[in-house]
Each structure stands twice: as structure tokens, then as C-alpha cells.
Amino acid sequence: MAKYGEGDKRWIVEERPDGANVHNWHWAETDCLPWSKTFFTKSLSDLTILDGQGNLRIKTKKVEKVDGEAYVNIRKGKVIPGYEISLSVSWEGEAKDGEGKTLLKAEGNLEIPYISDENADEDPEVKVTVKDEGPIGKALKEAMLAKGKALVLEKVRNFVQAMAKGGPVKDELEAKKSAPKTNTTTSNSNSAAVSKEKVGVEKEAKKEVKKEGKKGFKTITMSEKFNCRAKDMYEILMDENRWKGFTQSNARISKEVGGQFSIFDGSVTGINLELQEGKLIAQRWRFGSWPDGIDSTVRLVFNEPEPGVTIIKLTHTDVPEEDRYGNATVVENTERGWRDLIFNKIRAVFGFGI
């Protein structure tokens, strides 16, 4: 993930004298790390976990650190969040006997090493430690993990949802949506300016990937070349052991039409719709983070214009613009996944680079 401020300059709008970013056509990027620190500090400080249940009292003390990066990109009015954050929270606990006498006061730490927009649909790992590793200290630690983990993860999910809505720029976006429209002359002038900008951006970017389709859904198309025979690429994409090898993740793949598959540790599941060895793979794909009931269709057409050179044409239709949490990064992440996690990995692992 590119760090804040290091994005491709072709997509970052230069400051205009009037400070305007017409219709948010270019990327408008906002650093959200300070806002994220404030969010977690308010959410996770002095949070009561247990208040006497089982003769235990546990609460968080304060957020010790929030490290990493967080930003929100706005383009054409769309919110595209990005973040990779780790955080640490101190906690304290007290155990009493049946008569109310204090047996032990202990302190510890709760860590979440990785909160990322790429895994927004999954609960992150939570680690709990305690300074006193005696029997009572361990009991406090286990209680903190058992009762505190759910509360902390709820706050993390609130953060994910807030970032999906724009984080610190949410109010600004809502104000723009409710602002009165300008007069016709100004609107026409702005529309002309936007159209001119759009043409320039499209020419300059020379994007190979095309995204279009019915409202709320997009189509991704790309063409990739490999230094191998078509049947070799077909076998790699349909063999679960090879999938495990180049993705370093679990996979189960049926080689029969109507058979099911599960890849990337179950993050993607689907069914084989049509298979022609060395020529075509058509599948129904679904990501676990997508809203319920939504499936997409993948078509991989293999062409071998000359022996030892294979061109794969990908068409991935009905990709939703947003996941179940409102994150508008689905199309970008899916496109990047095909290119970086599948096609480029195959080139690197099997030596099929061109």
C-alpha cells in the first residue's frame, strides 16, 4: 500500500487558486491518522470490561499508541478509505475473594497488530498480555480476553464503518451533498471543465482496465501475456496444489463443471460454470465481504498466438462497488488482486514472465 502523500501524481489534484476540486474528479486525499488516534483514544480509554462479575474488576486504562497510516481518498464523490494500523491499549484488573478482600491487582496490555482496509470484512487478531503471570494474573488475562475482546472488536468495526463514510471528511461530504445547486451558467461551465479534465486524465493514465456495467456494479477487463503454453496456465489455475503454492494460502478446486472451489483461505468461493481445457474457464465468484446474495462472473479466455506465448483475456462482471460494510474499494481491490496476487505471482513462481 502506498503511504499517504506518495500516490501517483497523475491522480492527485494540484491546488487551484480557488481551492476547488471540481466534482471531486481527481483524487482528493486526506491524512486520517490523527483522526484515527483520536477515535481510538475516545473509544478504548477507561472502558469497563468487568465490574465485579466473578469477583473480578477489569477496565482499559488508555490507548498507548496508534501507529501506521490512514487516509481517505475522494474521487467523483466516492469515498475510498485506506489504512494499515496497529494499536496498543493498557488495562488493569483486580481480583477479590468472596469476602471482598483484594487478592491481586494486575496490569497488562492489549494489542491489535494489524487493522487494514484490505481485511475490513474480518475481525483482526487481538493479543492480551499481563505482567503478573501467576495463577490469579492468568485468570485476569483470560477474563480480559474472553470479555474484553468482543468490546474492543466492536470499537474497531465502528472505526471501519466510520472510515467507509469518510472519516474526518464525512461532515464536509454531507454538506456538499446538501448544498444548493448553482445557476445554469455556472453549472454548464463547471460541466465543461470537468469533461475537459476527464479526457485529459483518461489519456494520461492510459488505463488498461475497463470498469463499467449496471448501476452499483462494475466490470473489470484485462489482457495478460505469459511465456508458456495455454494448457500450462489452464492447469495452474485449475489445480489446488499449484494455487496453494503461488498464493501461499489454502485452496480447494473442483475440476468439474458444476463443482465448487474455495481460494485464498476461503475468502473467495464459487462454482465452475464452463471449462474447456487450455481455452476457457468460466466461474461464478463471490467474496465473503460482499453483501449477501451477490455473485459475480469470471471468464478467462486463453489464446496462444504462437507456441510458448499465451494471452489470457479476463472479464469479471457484476463486481459490486461497495462491500457489506460500505467500503467503496471493492473494484480497486479486485483488480489489484487479479494482477498482483494471481497473474504476477504466477509469473514470479513459475517463471512465465514476458
Buried (B, 14 or more C-beta within 10 A) or exposed (E): BEEBEEBEEEBBBEEEEEEEBBBBBBBBBBBBBEBBBEBBBEBBBEBEBBEEEEBBBBBBBEBEEBEBBBBBBBBEEEBBBBBBBBBBBBBBBBBBEEEEEEEBBBBBBBBBEBBBBBBBBEBBEBEBBBEBEEEBBEBBBEBBBEBBBEBBBEBBEEBBEBBBBBBBBBEEBEEEEEEEEEEEEEEEEBEEBBEEBEEEBEEEEEEEBEBEBEEEBBBBBBEBBBBBBBBBBBBBBBBBEBBBBBBEEBBBBBEEEEBBBBBBEEBBBBBBBEBEEBBBBBBBBBBBBBEEEBBBBBBBBBEBEEEEBBBBEBBBBBBBBBBBBBBBBBBBBBBBBBBEBBBBBBBEBBEBEE
